[in-house]
Amino acid sequence: MPSLAYIGLGSNLDDPRGHVERAIAELDGLPLTRLTATSRRYASRPVGPQDQPDFINAVARVETRLSPLALLDQLQALEQRHARVRRRHWGPRTLDLDLLLYDDRRLEHPRLRLPHPELAARAFVVVPLHELAPRLELPGFGPVAALPAWQSAGDLRALLPER
């Protein structure tokens, strides 16, 4: 039986919206994985250093037969295909893919923590996640509709679909 996973996408360099759109399409091509839904796209201020462009963000839902770590490996390989360079913590990037949730699993591993530890505080994740699954209960956090990030949700700008 496939597992349900949610992936946060973000980009703020070299055609950010294009990177997010291509990455969403590429998620559907990952081994043993099928894209089932995506949120609207949002613009948000960067977390951390403010001397960088705004981000384009979205959340995707996939069904997968990959383990959490195998899915993480695939996401990191996808980031590399988008020329992701890690120069500074929370710095600008062509593509950032975060495995947010994997079923209702809790995981503490040196490479991966589930649910994503910053999820509840980030409006650019919580708002699109709520859009996809308004009744979702997050292990260790509670209902998505009651997370602290809603306090800063007004800082997000929903983007119109591209034509």
Order of alpha helices (4+ residues) and beta strands (2+ residues): beta-alpha-beta-beta-beta-alpha-beta-beta-beta-alpha-beta-beta-beta
